[in-house]
Amino acid sequence: EGEGGQTQQLPVNTPVFFQNPDGSYLEGVPPGYKERTPPRSPRLPDVNGWFDELDAPTLGEEFLFIYTRHEKLFLSLLLMELLIEVTFNAMYVYYRNYTVREVAIIYHGVLSLQTLWTIFWVMFAIESAYEVAFYATGFWAVISDRPSAYQWFSQIALFGILGQVVLAYMNKFNLLIFFFRLMAYIYAKFLRNLRQSLALLGPAQPNGNGANQLQFDL
């Protein structure tokens, strides 16, 4: 209630946006609502006519095309990184004696050889478990096509980026893996924002989800 005990009414011609638990957005509009035409930019006189010809469905299709292309590139990045990590892990296990001896020289008199072998296998097990979570979440993000999935993946990727610094103490820091995880982290953040923008446009949705638009009465 406002001043004097009068009840204030919400504007009936204003859309309302809701965020679902999975991170996607839902737009609620009153019956008969139409989006306002954005003002023309005096700096882009030649482009204004092209934007005027684009309605919401057409713009949604353009965003969908861009999103699917980047999604395929993201999937290719994951597959390439998976192949590289499997190769490096195989080499890491194959040359494990050389790795442990090299670390023993660095920490001579501080850690015993048995302790170094224990640390080696523990860190290898942790790294392997992380890689399973990393790629499972990445492929799940592509399949589920949800902003929250990309958010989860970006957090796991960030954890792996920081974890590479810890692995440097066991002579396992890999600049190539570090670069790929950093690229995956940036790409996941980009796809999450692009997917949220695509959800706001409505009709053109990947995987046949349909429009994210809801009508309501005030």
Backbone as ProteinMPNN parsed JSONL, in Angstrom:
{"seq_chain_A": "EGEGGQTQQLPVNTPVFFQNPDGSYLEGVPPGYKERTPPRSPRLPDVNGWFDELDAPTLGEEFLFIYTRHEKLFLSLLLMELLIEVTFNAMYVYYRNYTVREVAIIYHGVLSLQTLWTIFWVMFAIESAYEVAFYATGFWAVISDRPSAYQWFSQIALFGILGQVVLAYMNKFNLLIFFFRLMAYIYAKFLRNLRQSLALLGPAQPNGNGANQLQFDL", "coords_chain_A": {"N_chain_A": [[0.835, -1.182, 0.0], [0.385, 2.31, -0.663], [0.928, 5.788, 0.193], [-1.519, 7.163, 2.412], [-3.054, 4.893, 2.547], [-3.79, 3.87, 0.088], [-3.897, 1.46, -2.49], [-1.273, 0.401, -4.553], [-0.984, -0.283, -8.001], [0.467, -2.628, -10.212], [2.157, -1.962, -13.324], [0.472, -2.91, -16.293], [1.446, -3.405, -18.794], [4.005, -4.314, -18.842], [6.649, -6.566, -19.276], [7.605, -9.507, -17.408], [10.333, -11.175, -15.968], [11.352, -14.428, -15.123], [13.479, -16.585, -13.274], [14.374, -19.883, -13.651], [15.009, -22.837, -11.601], [17.049, -24.281, -12.904], [18.588, -22.37, -14.082], [17.721, -21.269, -16.467], [15.667, -18.812, -18.185], [12.412, -17.343, -18.017], [9.921, -15.614, -19.715], [7.29, -13.559, -18.868], [4.419, -12.188, -20.234], [1.787, -9.777, -20.68], [-1.53, -10.304, -22.125], [-1.687, -9.639, -25.589], [0.613, -8.14, -25.675], [3.306, -6.322, -27.131], [6.638, -6.091, -28.226], [8.601, -3.176, -27.814], [9.81, -1.069, -30.418], [13.232, -0.646, -30.825], [15.079, 2.439, -30.455], [16.531, 4.159, -33.24], [19.988, 4.156, -34.064], [22.053, 6.92, -34.443], [24.635, 6.614, -35.247], [24.863, 4.394, -36.813], [23.577, 4.439, -39.541], [23.233, 2.907, -41.857], [22.752, 0.364, -41.013], [20.432, 0.315, -39.619], [18.122, -0.131, -41.143], [18.379, -2.815, -41.778], [18.141, -4.015, -39.257], [15.526, -3.326, -38.68], [14.105, -5.063, -40.251], [14.304, -7.444, -38.977], [12.492, -9.558, -36.995], [11.431, -10.86, -33.784], [11.363, -13.798, -33.93], [13.079, -14.207, -36.162], [15.463, -13.055, -35.287], [15.905, -14.747, -33.172], [16.429, -17.135, -34.529], [18.839, -16.46, -35.739], [20.487, -16.153, -33.486], [20.305, -18.766, -32.568], [21.607, -20.182, -34.589], [24.221, -19.173, -34.333], [24.744, -20.035, -31.733], [24.608, -22.877, -31.911], [26.743, -23.371, -33.626], [28.958, -22.522, -32.079], [28.617, -24.281, -29.995], [29.246, -26.726, -31.16], [31.94, -26.26, -31.694], [32.86, -26.062, -29.083], [32.398, -28.68, -28.217], [34.191, -30.014, -29.899], [36.553, -28.981, -28.887], [36.548, -30.144, -26.33], [36.76, -32.892, -26.989], [39.243, -32.958, -28.269], [40.895, -32.126, -26.181], [40.46, -34.234, -24.41], [41.645, -36.385, -25.78], [44.324, -35.537, -25.767], [44.879, -35.414, -23.014], [44.56, -38.093, -22.224], [46.668, -39.23, -23.637], [48.905, -37.925, -22.468], [48.629, -38.79, -19.814], [49.067, -41.526, -20.097], [51.751, -41.485, -20.909], [52.81, -40.356, -18.63], [52.455, -42.339, -16.687], [53.952, -44.358, -17.853], [56.557, -43.355, -17.794], [57.029, -43.206, -15.064], [58.977, -43.985, -13.191], [61.187, -42.429, -13.864], [60.107, -39.914, -13.363], [59.592, -39.93, -10.575], [62.186, -40.315, -9.574], [63.374, -37.967, -10.438], [61.966, -36.041, -8.965], [62.733, -36.88, -6.456], [65.38, -36.114, -6.4], [65.105, -33.377, -6.273], [63.781, -33.008, -3.804], [65.6, -34.09, -2.013], [66.518, -35.719, 0.936], [64.419, -34.627, 2.298], [61.922, -35.841, 1.765], [61.142, -39.278, 1.792], [61.789, -42.005, -0.53], [59.714, -43.847, -0.635], [57.614, -42.327, 0.365], [57.386, -40.439, -1.672], [56.539, -42.065, -3.786], [54.036, -42.79, -2.807], [52.765, -40.283, -2.747], [52.829, -39.779, -5.466], [51.047, -41.728, -6.629], [48.69, -41.112, -5.28], [48.169, -38.47, -6.106], [47.914, -38.955, -8.809], [45.599, -40.529, -8.829], [43.739, -38.67, -7.842], [43.859, -36.749, -9.863], [42.913, -38.279, -12.026], [40.291, -38.846, -11.17], [39.315, -36.255, -11.135], [39.427, -35.635, -13.881], [37.497, -37.357, -14.905], [35.174, -36.228, -13.76], [35.362, -33.697, -14.918], [35.116, -34.082, -17.762], [32.729, -35.503, -17.872], [30.899, -33.63, -16.86], [31.247, -31.638, -18.79], [30.363, -32.873, -21.224], [27.782, -33.417, -20.4], [26.79, -30.826, -20.171], [26.67, -30.052, -22.853], [24.821, -31.905, -23.854], [22.516, -31.609, -22.192], [22.018, -28.905, -22.489], [21.726, -26.592, -20.844], [21.937, -23.526, -19.029], [22.787, -23.668, -16.351], [24.25, -26.029, -16.32], [26.501, -25.39, -17.844], [27.509, -23.5, -16.13], [28.235, -25.051, -13.904], [30.217, -26.593, -15.122], [32.128, -24.649, -15.786], [32.987, -23.879, -13.248], [34.182, -26.254, -12.351], [36.203, -26.45, -14.261], [37.714, -24.19, -13.601], [38.651, -24.974, -11.104], [40.336, -27.045, -11.919], [42.242, -25.597, -13.342], [43.526, -24.17, -11.304], [44.427, -26.379, -9.942], [46.478, -27.347, -11.516], [48.665, -25.876, -10.767], [49.307, -26.948, -8.28], [50.084, -29.497, -9.068], [52.528, -29.012, -10.134], [54.454, -29.361, -8.208], [54.911, -32.047, -8.197], [56.161, -32.388, -10.547], [54.4, -32.434, -12.697], [53.151, -30.464, -14.045], [51.557, -29.171, -16.852], [51.75, -27.215, -19.576], [50.261, -27.179, -21.924], [47.889, -28.588, -21.261], [46.994, -26.886, -19.271], [46.44, -24.602, -20.812], [44.354, -25.57, -22.484], [42.357, -26.132, -20.593], [41.911, -23.6, -19.608], [40.881, -22.368, -21.919], [38.556, -23.916, -22.211], [37.195, -23.144, -19.916], [36.718, -20.376, -20.402], [35.185, -20.58, -22.729], [32.954, -22.001, -21.809], [31.786, -20.141, -20.052], [31.103, -18.204, -21.922], [29.238, -19.605, -23.57], [27.254, -20.102, -21.698], [26.247, -17.509, -21.136], [25.378, -16.866, -23.709], [23.426, -18.808, -24.103], [21.534, -18.079, -22.188], [20.747, -15.6, -23.221], [19.6, -16.487, -25.578], [17.427, -17.894, -24.569], [15.792, -15.843, -23.707], [14.848, -14.763, -26.048], [12.917, -16.444, -27.097], [10.931, -18.08, -29.369], [12.763, -19.605, -31.15], [14.412, -22.302, -30.257], [17.027, -24.514, -29.271], [17.198, -28.13, -29.584], [14.484, -28.534, -29.748], [12.897, -27.391, -27.719], [10.964, -25.44, -27.721], [9.07, -22.357, -27.259], [9.995, -20.039, -24.719], [7.958, -18.508, -23.369], [5.423, -16.911, -21.556], [2.066, -16.16, -20.845], [0.267, -13.927, -18.762], [-2.174, -12.755, -16.425], [-2.934, -9.706, -14.887]], "CA_chain_A": [[0.0, 0.0, 0.0], [1.13, 3.554, -0.718], [0.544, 6.771, 1.185], [-2.96, 7.345, 2.548], [-3.756, 3.618, 2.535], [-4.196, 3.499, -1.257], [-3.169, 0.315, -3.043], [-0.594, 0.673, -5.809], [-1.144, -1.335, -8.987], [1.609, -2.822, -11.087], [1.853, -1.682, -14.727], [-0.011, -4.112, -16.971], [2.101, -3.555, -20.09], [5.425, -4.537, -18.601], [6.975, -7.991, -19.16], [8.249, -9.95, -16.178], [11.259, -12.268, -16.223], [11.525, -15.373, -14.028], [14.621, -17.483, -13.415], [14.096, -21.233, -13.215], [16.102, -23.414, -10.795], [18.15, -24.754, -13.737], [19.322, -21.231, -14.614], [17.073, -20.702, -17.642], [14.779, -17.695, -17.914], [11.063, -17.407, -18.557], [9.368, -14.275, -19.863], [5.847, -13.456, -18.75], [3.914, -10.976, -20.881], [0.327, -9.678, -20.653], [-2.149, -10.582, -23.425], [-1.595, -8.575, -26.58], [1.825, -7.331, -25.501], [4.247, -6.274, -28.245], [7.908, -5.474, -27.881], [8.815, -1.85, -28.374], [10.865, -0.949, -31.415], [14.344, 0.127, -30.256], [15.385, 3.666, -31.206], [17.604, 4.042, -34.209], [21.269, 4.738, -33.677], [22.553, 7.84, -35.477], [25.98, 6.239, -35.667], [24.781, 3.279, -37.753], [22.406, 4.674, -40.384], [23.074, 1.886, -42.887], [22.388, -0.909, -40.407], [19.11, 0.407, -39.0], [17.121, -0.762, -41.991], [18.513, -4.265, -41.66], [17.587, -4.418, -37.963], [14.076, -3.172, -38.709], [13.521, -6.214, -40.924], [14.433, -8.613, -38.113], [11.561, -9.681, -35.889], [11.953, -11.702, -32.701], [11.706, -15.155, -34.38], [14.254, -14.189, -37.037], [16.625, -12.811, -34.443], [16.127, -15.974, -32.418], [17.069, -18.097, -35.419], [20.231, -16.045, -35.906], [21.18, -16.516, -32.251], [20.369, -20.223, -32.507], [22.659, -20.605, -35.512], [25.508, -18.846, -33.706], [24.911, -20.874, -30.547], [24.904, -24.253, -32.308], [28.105, -23.407, -34.171], [29.899, -22.456, -30.959], [28.466, -25.499, -29.205], [30.033, -27.754, -31.848], [33.351, -25.949, -31.454], [33.133, -26.416, -27.691], [32.478, -30.138, -28.166], [35.463, -30.387, -30.531], [37.605, -28.639, -27.926], [36.543, -31.164, -25.284], [37.273, -34.15, -27.529], [40.68, -32.795, -28.494], [41.549, -32.101, -24.871], [40.389, -35.587, -23.861], [42.674, -37.185, -26.445], [45.64, -35.089, -25.306], [45.069, -35.784, -21.606], [44.768, -39.542, -22.156], [48.032, -39.48, -24.112], [49.863, -37.476, -21.459], [48.533, -39.66, -18.638], [49.747, -42.779, -20.43], [53.191, -41.213, -20.865], [53.162, -40.073, -17.235], [52.569, -43.627, -16.002], [55.035, -45.124, -18.477], [57.83, -42.799, -17.321], [56.831, -42.894, -13.65], [60.237, -44.132, -12.457], [61.997, -41.241, -14.138], [59.478, -38.771, -12.696], [59.802, -40.017, -9.129], [63.612, -40.089, -9.3], [63.658, -36.541, -10.641], [61.424, -35.329, -7.809], [63.542, -37.259, -5.295], [66.587, -35.287, -6.424], [64.725, -32.027, -5.84], [63.446, -33.043, -2.377], [66.542, -35.025, -1.387], [66.658, -35.55, 2.37], [63.182, -34.096, 2.886], [60.915, -36.885, 1.638], [61.695, -40.579, 1.412], [61.341, -42.493, -1.832], [58.405, -44.471, -0.447], [56.636, -41.236, 0.488], [57.196, -39.853, -3.002], [55.699, -42.978, -4.564], [52.662, -42.66, -2.299], [52.244, -39.007, -3.248], [52.656, -39.921, -6.915], [49.827, -42.46, -6.965], [47.539, -40.378, -4.746], [47.904, -37.343, -7.001], [47.429, -39.501, -10.083], [44.206, -40.934, -8.62], [42.931, -37.451, -7.739], [43.801, -36.16, -11.2], [42.037, -39.116, -12.852], [38.913, -38.603, -10.732], [38.933, -34.921, -11.612], [39.203, -35.671, -15.326], [36.184, -37.979, -15.123], [34.163, -35.212, -13.445], [35.517, -32.601, -15.878], [34.547, -34.413, -19.07], [31.323, -35.879, -17.696], [30.137, -32.385, -16.749], [31.297, -30.945, -20.074], [29.456, -33.529, -22.167], [26.42, -33.228, -19.886], [26.384, -29.462, -20.508], [26.313, -30.024, -24.275], [23.615, -32.705, -24.076], [21.367, -31.032, -21.483], [21.776, -27.579, -23.072], [21.22, -25.729, -19.775], [22.939, -22.576, -18.523], [23.339, -24.124, -15.073], [25.258, -27.054, -16.592], [27.722, -24.686, -18.233], [28.03, -22.857, -14.923], [28.917, -26.095, -13.143], [31.437, -26.976, -15.825], [33.117, -23.572, -15.667], [33.554, -23.947, -11.9], [35.089, -27.405, -12.309], [37.369, -26.096, -15.07], [38.526, -23.259, -12.812], [39.329, -25.787, -10.087], [41.424, -27.75, -12.594], [43.293, -24.624, -13.667], [44.286, -23.947, -10.07], [45.067, -27.634, -9.565], [47.719, -27.522, -12.266], [49.747, -25.265, -9.988], [49.689, -27.922, -7.252], [50.769, -30.614, -9.715], [53.899, -28.617, -10.476], [55.355, -29.867, -7.175], [55.255, -33.426, -8.557], [56.706, -32.333, -11.905], [53.323, -32.842, -13.603], [52.525, -29.288, -14.65], [51.549, -29.261, -18.31], [51.289, -25.931, -20.094], [49.235, -27.416, -22.942], [46.646, -28.907, -20.549], [46.585, -25.641, -18.618], [45.857, -23.746, -21.844], [43.078, -26.137, -22.915], [41.364, -25.951, -19.527], [41.575, -22.18, -19.584], [40.002, -22.138, -23.064], [37.263, -24.531, -21.907], [36.544, -22.297, -18.909], [36.231, -19.162, -21.061], [34.136, -20.96, -23.68], [31.757, -22.366, -21.05], [31.165, -18.898, -19.597], [30.517, -17.566, -23.098], [28.052, -20.355, -23.977], [26.212, -19.903, -20.683], [25.625, -16.206, -21.383], [24.686, -16.924, -24.998], [22.226, -19.639, -23.928], [20.558, -17.275, -21.464], [20.217, -14.614, -24.168], [18.741, -17.209, -26.51], [16.186, -18.241, -23.875], [14.956, -14.647, -23.604], [14.277, -14.426, -27.352], [11.657, -17.142, -27.222], [10.535, -19.206, -30.205], [13.807, -20.46, -31.7], [15.125, -22.938, -29.16], [17.657, -25.762, -29.665], [16.687, -29.395, -29.048], [13.036, -28.574, -29.823], [12.279, -27.064, -26.436], [9.847, -24.534, -27.909], [9.225, -20.982, -26.775], [10.011, -19.785, -23.281], [7.154, -17.319, -23.177], [4.25, -17.223, -20.75], [1.134, -15.063, -20.7], [-0.305, -13.871, -17.427], [-3.168, -11.708, -16.208], [-2.75, -8.939, -13.661]], "C_chain_A": [[0.873, 1.236, 0.0], [0.677, 4.488, 0.374], [-0.971, 6.931, 1.203], [-3.734, 6.059, 2.472], [-4.214, 3.183, 1.169], [-3.298, 2.384, -1.776], [-2.565, 0.683, -4.382], [-0.73, -0.527, -6.735], [0.1, -1.412, -9.859], [1.23, -2.471, -12.516], [1.527, -2.966, -15.471], [0.694, -4.357, -18.287], [3.602, -3.764, -19.954], [5.702, -6.034, -18.5], [7.716, -8.281, -17.866], [9.123, -11.151, -16.515], [11.431, -13.1, -14.958], [12.745, -16.244, -14.32], [14.269, -18.836, -12.826], [15.25, -21.771, -12.375], [17.285, -23.892, -11.623], [18.942, -23.627, -14.372], [18.72, -20.611, -15.85], [16.083, -19.616, -17.228], [13.443, -17.901, -18.619], [10.503, -15.998, -18.593], [7.845, -14.336, -19.773], [5.363, -12.135, -19.314], [2.397, -10.956, -20.772], [-0.25, -9.974, -22.03], [-2.06, -9.373, -24.355], [-0.352, -7.729, -26.49], [2.714, -7.433, -26.733], [5.508, -5.558, -27.798], [8.037, -4.112, -28.555], [9.953, -1.869, -29.387], [12.002, -0.116, -30.844], [14.624, 1.368, -31.086], [16.558, 3.45, -32.143], [18.863, 4.73, -33.706], [21.761, 5.671, -34.776], [23.933, 7.467, -35.982], [25.978, 5.12, -36.696], [23.574, 3.455, -38.663], [22.169, 3.57, -41.395], [22.596, 0.559, -42.32], [20.978, -0.887, -39.847], [18.048, -0.281, -39.835], [17.174, -2.275, -41.903], [17.939, -4.765, -40.344], [16.065, -4.296, -37.952], [13.402, -4.379, -39.343], [13.568, -7.474, -40.07], [13.39, -8.568, -37.008], [12.164, -10.634, -34.857], [12.263, -13.129, -33.151], [12.949, -15.199, -35.259], [15.524, -13.975, -36.239], [16.954, -14.039, -33.6], [16.804, -17.041, -33.252], [18.539, -17.754, -35.642], [21.055, -16.408, -34.669], [21.332, -18.028, -32.141], [21.472, -20.76, -33.406], [24.042, -20.352, -34.913], [25.783, -19.775, -32.524], [25.292, -22.306, -30.922], [26.307, -24.382, -32.89], [29.143, -23.394, -33.053], [29.803, -23.698, -30.074], [29.252, -26.651, -29.827], [31.533, -27.52, -31.656], [33.76, -26.307, -30.027], [33.267, -27.926, -27.531], [33.781, -30.631, -28.792], [36.64, -30.095, -29.605], [37.699, -29.682, -26.82], [37.144, -32.477, -25.784], [38.779, -34.08, -27.764], [41.445, -32.806, -27.173], [41.549, -33.478, -24.229], [41.471, -36.472, -24.468], [44.072, -36.821, -25.943], [45.893, -35.525, -23.867], [45.281, -37.285, -21.451], [46.186, -39.889, -22.594], [49.069, -39.093, -23.065], [49.812, -38.34, -20.198], [49.225, -40.999, -18.883], [51.265, -42.606, -20.387], [53.659, -40.985, -19.431], [53.336, -41.364, -16.448], [53.745, -44.433, -16.554], [56.403, -44.658, -17.97], [57.774, -42.443, -15.833], [58.135, -43.006, -12.851], [61.13, -42.905, -12.645], [61.44, -40.028, -13.399], [59.754, -38.775, -11.2], [61.269, -39.775, -8.784], [63.978, -38.61, -9.445], [63.152, -35.711, -9.467], [62.234, -35.646, -6.556], [64.833, -36.453, -5.238], [66.281, -33.881, -5.904], [64.488, -31.989, -4.337], [64.355, -34.021, -1.628], [66.701, -34.699, 0.103], [65.421, -35.012, 3.058], [62.095, -35.162, 2.896], [61.587, -38.17, 1.199], [61.133, -41.014, 0.065], [59.96, -43.133, -1.735], [57.312, -43.415, -0.329], [56.348, -40.596, -0.859], [56.339, -40.752, -3.89], [54.239, -42.913, -4.105], [52.015, -41.377, -2.806], [51.957, -39.091, -4.743], [51.323, -40.576, -7.249], [48.577, -41.772, -6.422], [47.173, -39.217, -5.663], [47.406, -37.819, -8.359], [45.971, -39.931, -9.97], [43.289, -39.717, -8.538], [42.768, -36.797, -9.106], [42.872, -36.953, -12.116], [40.573, -38.915, -12.479], [38.426, -37.24, -11.194], [38.625, -34.935, -13.104], [37.868, -36.323, -15.661], [35.07, -36.967, -14.864], [34.184, -34.083, -14.472], [34.815, -32.917, -17.194], [33.093, -34.85, -18.966], [30.444, -34.638, -17.604], [30.122, -31.627, -18.062], [30.356, -31.554, -21.095], [28.0, -33.398, -21.714], [25.905, -31.828, -20.214], [25.954, -29.364, -21.964], [25.001, -30.759, -24.515], [22.391, -32.057, -23.436], [21.008, -29.647, -21.99], [21.152, -26.632, -22.048], [22.305, -24.762, -19.322], [23.576, -23.025, -17.216], [24.405, -25.194, -15.271], [26.58, -26.427, -17.017], [28.348, -23.959, -17.041], [28.797, -23.856, -14.056], [30.239, -26.466, -13.809], [32.515, -25.906, -15.689], [33.759, -23.564, -14.282], [34.533, -25.114, -11.761], [36.35, -27.117, -13.111], [38.292, -25.14, -14.318], [39.291, -23.992, -11.718], [40.504, -26.544, -10.696], [42.563, -26.836, -12.98], [44.167, -24.354, -12.444], [45.022, -25.211, -9.63], [46.351, -27.901, -10.313], [48.914, -26.914, -11.536], [50.236, -26.225, -8.91], [50.48, -29.074, -7.864], [52.2, -30.274, -10.107], [54.896, -29.142, -9.449], [55.728, -31.332, -7.402], [55.71, -33.51, -10.008], [55.667, -32.77, -12.938], [52.601, -31.641, -14.208], [52.669, -29.372, -16.164], [50.949, -27.976, -18.856], [50.183, -26.109, -21.121], [47.892, -27.731, -22.299], [46.107, -27.667, -19.852], [45.891, -24.712, -19.617], [44.49, -24.261, -22.283], [42.004, -25.959, -21.846], [40.958, -24.49, -19.399], [40.636, -21.828, -20.729], [38.612, -22.718, -22.811], [36.491, -23.699, -20.891], [35.945, -21.045, -19.553], [35.068, -19.482, -21.995], [32.842, -21.322, -22.954], [31.038, -21.128, -20.523], [30.465, -18.189, -20.755], [29.233, -18.273, -23.531], [26.922, -20.206, -22.968], [25.488, -18.58, -20.914], [24.845, -16.199, -22.692], [23.401, -17.732, -24.887], [21.149, -18.878, -23.163], [19.946, -16.213, -22.371], [19.272, -15.27, -25.154], [17.411, -17.571, -25.872], [15.245, -17.05, -23.778], [14.281, -14.302, -24.926], [13.009, -15.209, -27.646], [11.626, -18.263, -28.229], [11.648, -20.123, -30.669], [14.643, -21.036, -30.574], [15.786, -24.212, -29.669], [17.012, -26.945, -28.976], [15.16, -29.428, -28.995], [12.338, -28.24, -28.54], [11.075, -26.148, -26.582], [10.104, -23.19, -27.296], [9.214, -20.944, -25.259], [9.221, -18.522, -22.999], [5.849, -17.721, -22.498], [3.374, -15.996, -20.659], [0.519, -15.109, -19.312], [-1.272, -12.699, -17.365], [-2.874, -11.034, -14.882], [-4.112, -8.502, -13.129]], "O_chain_A": [[1.96, 1.24, 0.577], [0.107, 4.051, 1.374], [-1.63, 6.849, 0.167], [-4.958, 6.093, 2.346], [-4.965, 2.212, 1.067], [-2.092, 2.372, -1.528], [-3.254, 1.214, -5.253], [-0.603, -1.668, -6.292], [0.704, -0.395, -10.197], [0.076, -2.664, -12.897], [2.205, -3.981, -15.312], [0.548, -5.439, -18.856], [4.37, -3.425, -20.854], [5.05, -6.716, -17.71], [8.373, -7.406, -17.301], [8.707, -12.039, -17.258], [11.629, -12.564, -13.868], [13.009, -16.595, -15.47], [13.91, -18.938, -11.653], [16.353, -21.226, -12.423], [18.411, -23.916, -11.125], [19.878, -23.888, -15.128], [19.148, -19.533, -16.263], [15.708, -19.519, -16.06], [13.36, -18.541, -19.667], [10.599, -15.265, -17.608], [7.198, -15.076, -20.514], [5.845, -11.075, -18.915], [1.772, -12.017, -20.77], [0.478, -9.901, -23.021], [-2.325, -8.239, -23.955], [-0.258, -6.699, -27.157], [2.857, -8.51, -27.312], [5.455, -4.555, -27.088], [7.637, -3.924, -29.704], [10.933, -2.597, -29.226], [11.772, 1.015, -30.416], [14.427, 1.352, -32.301], [17.458, 2.657, -31.867], [18.805, 5.747, -33.015], [21.875, 5.255, -35.929], [24.361, 7.949, -37.031], [26.978, 4.912, -37.382], [22.623, 2.68, -38.561], [21.023, 3.312, -41.762], [22.089, -0.284, -43.06], [20.384, -1.94, -39.622], [17.165, -0.946, -39.292], [16.141, -2.944, -41.947], [17.315, -5.825, -40.308], [15.387, -5.079, -37.287], [12.258, -4.692, -39.016], [12.933, -8.472, -40.409], [13.393, -7.657, -36.181], [13.268, -11.146, -35.04], [13.323, -13.649, -32.802], [13.776, -16.101, -35.132], [16.538, -14.63, -36.48], [18.121, -14.337, -33.345], [17.657, -17.774, -32.752], [19.385, -18.645, -35.723], [22.175, -16.907, -34.783], [22.36, -18.52, -31.677], [22.19, -21.687, -33.029], [24.923, -21.209, -34.977], [26.906, -20.241, -32.335], [26.195, -22.885, -30.319], [26.982, -25.389, -32.673], [30.098, -24.171, -33.08], [30.793, -24.116, -29.475], [29.853, -27.456, -29.115], [32.299, -28.467, -31.478], [34.866, -26.794, -29.791], [34.137, -28.404, -26.803], [34.406, -31.559, -28.278], [37.601, -30.862, -29.545], [38.797, -30.065, -26.416], [37.942, -33.102, -25.087], [39.5, -35.038, -27.488], [42.508, -33.417, -27.064], [42.52, -33.859, -23.576], [42.137, -37.222, -23.754], [44.904, -37.701, -25.721], [46.997, -35.958, -23.534], [46.097, -37.711, -20.633], [46.832, -40.745, -21.99], [50.005, -39.849, -22.805], [50.847, -38.592, -19.581], [49.886, -41.54, -17.996], [51.98, -43.476, -19.889], [54.768, -41.373, -19.063], [54.253, -41.48, -15.634], [54.448, -45.11, -15.803], [57.298, -45.473, -17.745], [58.407, -41.48, -15.401], [58.373, -42.215, -11.939], [61.745, -42.416, -11.698], [62.196, -39.212, -12.871], [60.107, -37.745, -10.625], [61.564, -39.099, -7.799], [64.782, -38.075, -8.682], [63.828, -34.783, -9.023], [62.405, -34.787, -5.691], [65.326, -36.143, -4.153], [67.085, -33.276, -5.195], [64.931, -31.061, -3.661], [63.907, -34.703, -0.706], [66.981, -33.561, 0.479], [65.379, -34.947, 4.287], [61.425, -35.365, 3.909], [62.48, -38.165, 0.352], [60.139, -40.47, -0.418], [59.134, -42.983, -2.636], [56.215, -43.586, -0.861], [55.205, -40.25, -1.157], [55.51, -40.262, -4.657], [53.321, -42.974, -4.924], [50.863, -41.381, -3.24], [50.966, -38.543, -5.227], [50.554, -40.051, -8.054], [47.516, -41.843, -7.041], [45.997, -39.005, -5.962], [46.575, -37.163, -8.987], [45.189, -39.728, -10.899], [42.191, -39.725, -9.095], [41.68, -36.347, -9.465], [42.124, -36.365, -12.897], [39.712, -38.825, -13.354], [37.273, -37.083, -11.595], [37.66, -34.308, -13.541], [37.181, -35.896, -16.59], [34.131, -36.858, -15.653], [33.131, -33.57, -14.85], [34.016, -32.12, -17.685], [32.305, -34.596, -19.877], [29.367, -34.593, -18.198], [29.105, -31.035, -18.422], [29.622, -30.829, -21.766], [27.095, -33.282, -22.54], [24.721, -31.656, -20.503], [24.984, -28.674, -22.281], [24.161, -30.298, -25.289], [21.34, -31.965, -24.069], [19.846, -29.245, -21.938], [20.17, -25.951, -22.343], [23.474, -25.141, -19.24], [24.764, -22.794, -16.99], [25.357, -25.273, -14.494], [27.65, -26.875, -16.603], [29.569, -23.822, -16.959], [29.871, -23.547, -13.539], [31.256, -26.634, -13.136], [33.688, -26.227, -15.498], [34.948, -23.272, -14.154], [35.583, -24.981, -11.132], [37.447, -27.494, -12.699], [39.514, -25.268, -14.392], [40.446, -23.669, -11.439], [41.553, -26.673, -10.065], [43.725, -27.242, -12.953], [45.394, -24.314, -12.542], [46.093, -25.14, -9.027], [47.227, -28.605, -9.81], [50.041, -27.388, -11.677], [51.436, -26.312, -8.65], [51.429, -29.573, -7.259], [52.996, -31.172, -10.382], [56.064, -29.35, -9.778], [56.731, -31.81, -6.873], [55.652, -34.574, -10.624], [56.01, -33.401, -13.938], [51.545, -31.798, -14.821], [53.758, -29.611, -16.687], [49.776, -27.684, -18.625], [49.266, -25.291, -21.192], [46.863, -27.21, -22.731], [44.9, -27.429, -19.845], [44.869, -24.105, -19.297], [43.558, -23.471, -22.439], [40.854, -25.664, -22.172], [39.8, -24.18, -19.117], [39.689, -21.066, -20.535], [37.606, -22.095, -23.152], [35.272, -23.565, -20.992], [34.797, -20.693, -19.28], [34.084, -18.744, -22.046], [31.754, -20.99, -23.424], [29.809, -21.072, -20.547], [29.373, -17.643, -20.593], [28.239, -17.61, -23.829], [25.752, -20.186, -23.349], [24.259, -18.531, -20.891], [23.775, -15.597, -22.776], [22.395, -17.386, -25.507], [19.964, -19.022, -23.466], [18.745, -15.956, -22.294], [18.256, -14.684, -25.529], [16.378, -17.56, -26.542], [14.027, -17.225, -23.767], [13.254, -13.623, -24.936], [12.123, -14.724, -28.35], [12.229, -19.309, -27.992], [11.49, -21.341, -30.587], [15.485, -20.344, -30.001], [15.162, -24.942, -30.439], [16.37, -26.807, -27.935], [14.588, -30.253, -28.281], [11.256, -28.771, -28.287], [10.245, -26.074, -25.677], [11.217, -22.9, -26.858], [8.515, -21.717, -24.605], [9.76, -17.564, -22.445], [5.252, -18.745, -22.829], [3.875, -14.897, -20.421], [0.279, -16.181, -18.756], [-1.188, -11.767, -18.164], [-2.599, -11.696, -13.881], [-4.187, -7.838, -12.095]]}, "name": "protein", "num_of_chains": 1, "seq": "EGEGGQTQQLPVNTPVFFQNPDGSYLEGVPPGYKERTPPRSPRLPDVNGWFDELDAPTLGEEFLFIYTRHEKLFLSLLLMELLIEVTFNAMYVYYRNYTVREVAIIYHGVLSLQTLWTIFWVMFAIESAYEVAFYATGFWAVISDRPSAYQWFSQIALFGILGQVVLAYMNKFNLLIFFFRLMAYIYAKFLRNLRQSLALLGPAQPNGNGANQLQFDL"}
